[in-house]
Amino acid sequence: MAIEVFNRYENKYLMDTKAFYSIYNCLMEYMELDAFNKDDKFYSISNLYYDTKQHTLVRNSLSKPKYREKLRIRAYGVPAPDAKVYLELKKKVFGLVNKRRTALKLHEAYEFVRTGQAPDYRKGMNGQVIQEIDYFLSRYELRPMVYLAYDRIAMFCKGNRDLRITFDTNIRSRRYDLKLESGDYGDPLLERGQWLMEVKAEKTIPVWLAKLLAEHQMYRTSFSKYGNEYKKSIRYANQNQERKSVII
């Protein structure tokens, strides 16, 4: 059964391909690959982020308050309309990430967010999480805002499943055709060959990992995929406006 409630700290690191292979090979002494990566293959994750017309959620997140929250639908690969997806409510409080999700069919997730009416409960749903999302939806008028997808390699610490490290690359996004079933295409968010590593742990990281990060000169960075996509879209809109002004 997939884990539906997470409480953990997440530290992020940006790197190029050379740095990725260097630290990846060292990590494999202590870590083991996720089941979806056993054949040395990526698996793709696609997300549909919701926000208000005024971009309330992402703008609040970028101001780095002590409390922030967001809502998304997550799928693995490109889902069919009746495929299982996860409706996720993600919060961050004083640096601690709390993620709560429930499995739904894609069309159910769409309708839940669109109408605010929760689907009829059935086995496999998390009733408590549905109630929390229902309350969240009552506070905002949300619309699909951004599609984000990426290719991932994930690993767990041998003997300690609470420590998880992921590598995401080929991060792509779009602000049109906002349907998960439409395909995982989009414009690149990062330069080619860049990787985002996330270290996720319920408590402090082990000494061996701290030493490994220091040896490879890995320094934490603040990087939100949705937040950076929003900033990129604002820059693009401003550049278009400037070009129009010059033409006029």
MOURBEL-V72147 format. One record per residue. RES is the residue in one letter. NEAR is the number of other ideal C-beta (glycine too) atoms within 8 Angstrom. D_LAST is the distance of its C-alpha to the last C-alpha in Angstrom with 1 decimal. Layout:
res = <RES & RES>
near = <NEAR & NEAR>
d_last = <D_LAST & D_LAST>
This chain:
res = <M & A & I & E & V & F & N & R & Y & E & N & K & Y & L & M & D & T & K & A & F & Y & S & I & Y & N & C & L & M & E & Y & M & E & L & D & A & F & N & K & D & D & K & F & Y & S & I & S & N & L & Y & Y & D & T & K & Q & H & T & L & V & R & N & S & L & S & K & P & K & Y & R & E & K & L & R & I & R & A & Y & G & V & P & A & P & D & A & K & V & Y & L & E & L & K & K & K & V & F & G & L & V & N & K & R & R & T & A & L & K & L & H & E & A & Y & E & F & V & R & T & G & Q & A & P & D & Y & R & K & G & M & N & G & Q & V & I & Q & E & I & D & Y & F & L & S & R & Y & E & L & R & P & M & V & Y & L & A & Y & D & R & I & A & M & F & C & K & G & N & R & D & L & R & I & T & F & D & T & N & I & R & S & R & R & Y & D & L & K & L & E & S & G & D & Y & G & D & P & L & L & E & R & G & Q & W & L & M & E & V & K & A & E & K & T & I & P & V & W & L & A & K & L & L & A & E & H & Q & M & Y & R & T & S & F & S & K & Y & G & N & E & Y & K & K & S & I & R & Y & A & N & Q & N & Q & E & R & K & S & V & I & I>
near = <2 & 5 & 5 & 9 & 9 & 8 & 7 & 10 & 10 & 8 & 8 & 12 & 13 & 10 & 10 & 8 & 8 & 6 & 11 & 13 & 8 & 9 & 14 & 10 & 7 & 9 & 11 & 9 & 5 & 8 & 11 & 6 & 10 & 10 & 5 & 8 & 14 & 7 & 4 & 5 & 6 & 8 & 12 & 12 & 11 & 15 & 11 & 12 & 14 & 13 & 12 & 10 & 5 & 5 & 10 & 9 & 14 & 14 & 10 & 9 & 13 & 10 & 6 & 6 & 7 & 4 & 7 & 10 & 10 & 13 & 15 & 11 & 15 & 11 & 14 & 9 & 8 & 9 & 13 & 6 & 8 & 6 & 9 & 8 & 14 & 12 & 14 & 11 & 14 & 12 & 11 & 10 & 8 & 4 & 6 & 9 & 13 & 11 & 10 & 15 & 13 & 12 & 11 & 13 & 10 & 17 & 8 & 9 & 12 & 9 & 10 & 15 & 14 & 6 & 6 & 8 & 6 & 9 & 11 & 4 & 7 & 6 & 3 & 4 & 11 & 10 & 7 & 6 & 13 & 13 & 9 & 10 & 15 & 10 & 8 & 11 & 12 & 6 & 5 & 8 & 5 & 9 & 8 & 9 & 10 & 14 & 15 & 15 & 12 & 13 & 9 & 12 & 11 & 13 & 14 & 11 & 12 & 7 & 3 & 8 & 6 & 9 & 13 & 11 & 12 & 11 & 12 & 11 & 13 & 6 & 13 & 13 & 13 & 11 & 8 & 4 & 6 & 10 & 6 & 12 & 9 & 5 & 5 & 9 & 5 & 10 & 6 & 9 & 11 & 9 & 5 & 5 & 7 & 11 & 13 & 15 & 14 & 11 & 13 & 11 & 11 & 6 & 5 & 4 & 8 & 9 & 5 & 7 & 11 & 9 & 8 & 11 & 11 & 8 & 6 & 10 & 5 & 11 & 5 & 7 & 7 & 6 & 9 & 8 & 12 & 12 & 11 & 10 & 12 & 13 & 9 & 9 & 9 & 8 & 8 & 8 & 8 & 8 & 8 & 8 & 8 & 8 & 8 & 8 & 7 & 6 & 5 & 4>
d_last = <59.1 & 55.6 & 55.3 & 53.3 & 53.4 & 52.4 & 52.7 & 51.9 & 50.1 & 47.3 & 46.3 & 43.5 & 43.2 & 40.5 & 41.9 & 41.5 & 43.7 & 46.3 & 46.8 & 46.9 & 49.8 & 51.6 & 51.7 & 52.1 & 55.3 & 56.8 & 56.0 & 57.9 & 61.1 & 60.7 & 58.5 & 58.7 & 55.9 & 54.8 & 56.5 & 53.2 & 53.0 & 56.6 & 55.9 & 53.4 & 50.5 & 47.4 & 46.9 & 43.5 & 42.5 & 39.7 & 38.4 & 36.4 & 35.3 & 34.9 & 33.0 & 31.8 & 28.4 & 27.8 & 29.1 & 32.1 & 34.5 & 32.5 & 31.0 & 34.5 & 35.8 & 33.4 & 34.7 & 38.1 & 40.3 & 44.0 & 43.6 & 40.9 & 40.9 & 39.2 & 40.0 & 39.6 & 41.3 & 42.7 & 44.1 & 45.7 & 44.3 & 42.6 & 44.5 & 45.6 & 45.0 & 48.6 & 48.8 & 49.7 & 46.9 & 46.9 & 45.2 & 44.9 & 44.6 & 44.0 & 44.6 & 44.8 & 47.1 & 47.9 & 47.1 & 49.2 & 47.5 & 48.9 & 48.0 & 49.5 & 49.1 & 50.8 & 51.0 & 49.7 & 48.8 & 45.1 & 44.8 & 46.8 & 44.5 & 41.4 & 43.2 & 44.6 & 41.2 & 39.6 & 42.4 & 44.1 & 47.4 & 49.4 & 51.1 & 54.8 & 56.6 & 58.4 & 60.0 & 57.6 & 55.2 & 55.3 & 55.9 & 55.3 & 51.9 & 50.9 & 51.9 & 49.8 & 46.7 & 47.4 & 47.3 & 44.1 & 42.4 & 43.6 & 41.6 & 38.2 & 36.1 & 35.3 & 33.2 & 33.0 & 30.2 & 30.7 & 32.9 & 34.4 & 37.1 & 39.0 & 42.1 & 45.0 & 48.3 & 50.4 & 53.8 & 56.5 & 59.0 & 62.4 & 64.6 & 61.9 & 59.4 & 57.8 & 56.0 & 53.2 & 50.7 & 47.7 & 45.4 & 42.1 & 39.9 & 37.2 & 35.5 & 32.8 & 30.7 & 28.4 & 26.7 & 27.2 & 30.5 & 32.3 & 35.8 & 38.3 & 40.0 & 36.8 & 37.5 & 37.0 & 33.9 & 30.8 & 28.5 & 30.5 & 30.5 & 32.4 & 32.7 & 35.2 & 38.8 & 38.3 & 40.7 & 41.0 & 44.6 & 45.8 & 49.3 & 50.5 & 53.8 & 55.6 & 57.0 & 56.8 & 56.4 & 59.6 & 60.5 & 60.3 & 56.6 & 55.8 & 57.5 & 55.7 & 52.3 & 53.2 & 54.6 & 51.4 & 49.3 & 47.5 & 45.7 & 44.4 & 40.8 & 38.9 & 37.0 & 36.1 & 34.8 & 33.0 & 31.9 & 30.4 & 28.7 & 27.1 & 25.9 & 24.6 & 22.6 & 21.1 & 20.0 & 18.6 & 16.6 & 15.3 & 14.3 & 12.4 & 10.6 & 9.9 & 8.7 & 6.2 & 5.1 & 5.5 & 3.8 & 0.0>
